[in-house]
Amino acid sequence: MNILTVTGTLSRTRWSRLDVRVLLAFAAIYFLWGATFLAIRIAVLEIPPFFTAGVRFLTAGVALYGFMRGAGEPGPSAAQWRSLTITALCMFVATYGALFWAEQYVPSGITSVIEATLPLITIAFEVFLFRQQPFRWRMLIAVVIGFLAVAWLLMKDGERSFGVLPCLAILAGGIAWSLGAVLTRSMPRPTSPALTAGAQMMLGGAVLLALAQARGELQPFPHIALRAGLALLYLIVGGSLLGFTAYVWLLARMSATKVASHAYVNPLVALALGYFVAGEQLTVRTIMASAFVLASVFLILTTPPAAPTPASEKAVS
């Protein structure tokens, strides 16, 4: 066997190993994150919602932040801590406080479909409010289709078994998340995405626990049954630690558009788990409205980047 054959074999082995790792990472962000909606539903039906969210994010945030600091990442500066606090209030306190509260009343599959509008809200902020992206008709059409589908999903009829107010709370939380995501890009933050996320989760979790105390959720201290405890453990380990680690790892190796495909896979997983595992109702209207929402998200995520203008090309050169 000559050196070229040996080299080619080693190269194929290396790429095969890499492909398996990529496959596992995508499986994590598709299925681990898709299952978090059911895990939240199971947990908040037995444990107070703000307490549940606070324990999840404080535990995961301390673990992730501590790991990254131990790995040699420098700590945030004072200015970066201020930015992290603002974005944590938007992305974890407002968003997940509303989400965990609402899932007491809204099935996990429906919640996942409403949450799938996050890319639509974000692009609306970037295009129409902050002018960070140029206007394109394709984006406007996608946003309109997505929100009309959600409105159709929430229309009152004999099939709907959940209230509109909790759904609006989920949407409002999504607006807060998108605002935080857009602000993050223009605020000083650590260079490490994992350290940034760990700090945001840690801060958000602490505030959520303070809110739980203010709402009386800790008097008496909640009893955590085995089923709810396992769901909470899954949210910490599977949803926050393993899922996010896979997400960051993929972002360093794949295009952002490919990684963002989880936005239209997670609801499919959540709907399936809600129907087959939790016995949640799945109507024709739910299926059709979900399909329109996911189609609109697909339109957003597959929109090619705008060609640079002559002025921007000159600036780059």
N, C-alpha and C positions, 0 to 999 in steps of 0.2 A: 504494500500500500504506500503510495507516494505522499509527499507532504501536502499536495493540493487536495488529495482525497481526505486526508486527516483534517485539514483546515476546514474543508467544506462540511464534514461531519460535525465538527465542533460547533461551527456556525449555525447549522440547522438545529443542533441540540439546544444551543443558547436561545435561538428564536422560538423554538417549541416551548422551552421553559417560560419565556417571556409571554407567549400567547396564553399559556395557562394562567399566569398571574393576572393578565389583563382580563381574561374571562372571569376569574374569581372576583376581581375588583368590580367589574360591571354587575356581576350577580349580587354583590353586596349592596351597591347603591340602588339596584332595581328591586331586590326582594327584601333586604333588611329594612330599607326605608319604606317600601310599600307596606310592610307589615306593621310599621309603627302606628298607623292609624287605628288598627284593631287593638294593639297593645294599649294605646291611650284610652280607648273606649272601655276596655276591661278594667283598667286601673281606676279611672275616675268614677265608675259606677260604684266603687267600694271605698275609695280614698278621696279626701277633699282635693279639688282640682289644682289650686295654687300650691298646696303642699306637694302634690305629686310632681308638678312642673319644676318647683324649686329644688326638690331633692334630685331630680334627674339632672338638671343643668349644673347645679352647684357641684355635685359629685363628679360628673363627667368633666366639667371645666377645670376643677382642681387637679384631676388626674392628667388631663391633656396639657394644661399650662405647666404643671410641675415636671412632666416628662420632657417637654421642650426646653425648659430652663435647665434641667439636668443634662440635656444633650448639648448644651453650650449656647443656646439662643440668648441674646441679650434681652434684658427686661425692657418694657416700654418706658418712654420718657414721660414727664408730667403732661406734656401736650398730647401725647399719644393716649395716655390714660383718660384724659378728658374726652377725646374722640371715641375711645372704646366704650366709655360710659354712655355717651349719647346714643351710639349705635346699638348697644346692648339693651337700652330702654326701648328702642324701636323694634329690634329684631327678635328679642327674646321675651321681654316683659310684656309689651303690648301684643305681640303676635301670639306667643304661646300661652300667655295668660288667657286670652280670648279663646284660643283653640281648645285648651284643656277644659275650660268652663263649658264651652259650647258642645263638646262631645258627650256631656251628660245627657243631652237632649237630641243630638243629631247622629244618625248612623255613621259608622266609620267610612263606608264607601262614598256616601254623599259628601262627607267632609273632605275626602281626598279629591273629589272632582272640583269642589269650590277652591281648594288650595292649589289646584293645577292652574288657576288663573294668575298666579304670582308672576310668571314671565310677561303676561299681558299688562298687568299693572305696572311692572318695572319699565317696560318699553314705553308705556304711556307717559310716565314721569320723565324718561330720558328724552323723548321726542317733543312733547307738548309743554312741559313745565321747565325743565332744566336746559333744554336745547342742546343736549349732549350728542344727539344723533339727528341726521337730516330726516325730514318728513318723507315718507313713502306711502303710496296708496296701499301697497300690500300689507304694511303694518297696520294701517287704519282699518282695513277690511278684517284682518285677523282679530284685532281688539273688539270690533263691533260684533263679529260672529261669536266670539268667546263669551262676551257679557250678555248677549241675547240668549245664548244657550243656558247660562246660569239663571237668567230671569225666567226662562221657560221651565227650568227644573224646579224653581221655587213657586211657580204659579199654583194657587190653591185649587185642589180638586179632591175627590174622594180617595185617591190613591196615596196622597201625601200624609205621612204619619209623624211629621216633625214640624216644629214651628219655624217661622221666618226669622224672628229676632236672633236666635242663636246663629243662623246662617249669615245674617248681616254682621254679626260680631266676628265671624270667621273672615268675611270679606274685609272688614275694617282692620283686623289684625294683618291681613295680607297687604293692605295699603301701608301699614306701619313698617312691615318687613321690607317692602319695595323701597320706601323712603329711606330706610336705614341702609339698604344695599347701594342705593345711588349716592347717598351722603358719604359712605365709606370710601368711595373712589376719590373724593375731593378732600378728605380729611387726613391728617398725619396718622399713620398706623405702622405697626411693626412690619418688617419685610417678610416674616414667616406667616403664611396663612394659618398654619396650625396653632401657633402661639396666639395669633389674633383671635381665632375662634375659641380657644381655651379661655382667654381672658374675658371675652364677651359672654360665654356661657357661665363663667364663674360669677361675674358681676350680675348678670341677669338672674341666675339662680338665687343669689343672696337677696335681691330685691323681691323676687317672687315669694321667698320664704317670709320676708318681712310683711308682705301683703297677706300671706296666709295667717300670720299672727294677728294682723289688724282685723281680719275678717272673722276671727275666732275659730279658725280651723285647727288650732293647736290646743284648744281647751275643750275637752281633754285631748291628750296626744292621740292621734289617729291609730286605731288598731289596723294592722296590715295583715290581712289573711293571705294564705299561701298563693292563691290564684292571682290576686292583685300584686303581691310582692314579686312574683315571677314576671308579671307584665312590666313592672317598674324596673326590675333588673334588666330585662330585655331592652327597654328604652335607653338605659344608661350604657350598657355594653354593646348591644347590637346596633341601636339607632345612632347614638352619639359618638362612641369611640370607634368601633369597627367600621361603621358606615362612613363616618367623616374621614377616617384615615384612608379608606379606599378612594374616596372622592378626591382628596388632596393628591394622593399618589397618581391617580388617573390624570388630573389636570396638568401634572408635570410631564406627561408622556403622550397625551392625546389632545386633539383639538377640543376647544371649549364646547363647540356645537355637539360633538359626539357625546361628551360627558353629560351635557345638559339634556340628553335624551331621557334621562330618568324622570323628567317632568311629565312625560306622557306614558311612561311605563308604570310608575308608582300607582296612579289611580286604577289601572287595570288590575294590578296585584291586590290593591285594597278592596276593590269591588268584588273580586273573586273570593278573597278570604272572608269578607263580610257576608257574602251569600252562602258559601259552602261551610264555613266554620261557625259563624255567629248566627246564621239563619236570618240575616237581614233581607228585607224586601227588595227585590230588583224588578222594576217595571220596565215596560217598553220605552216609556218616556225617559226614564233614568238612563237607559242604554243609549238612546238617540241623543239626548242632551249631552251626555258624557262624550260621545263620539264627536260632536261639534266642538266641544271645549278642547279636546285633544287635537283635533284638526287645526284649530286656531293656534294652539301652542306650537304645533309642527310648522305652521306657516312662519311664525316668528323666529323659531330657532333655525330654520333652514334659509332665512333671508340672507343672501350674500352681502358682505360688507360693502359700504358705499365706496365708489372709486374716489381717490383723493383729488381735491380740487387743485388747480394750478398754484394757488396761493399756499396750500398746505405742502405741496411737493417742493416749492421753493423754500419753505421754512425748514423742511426736513433736510434738504441739500445744504 
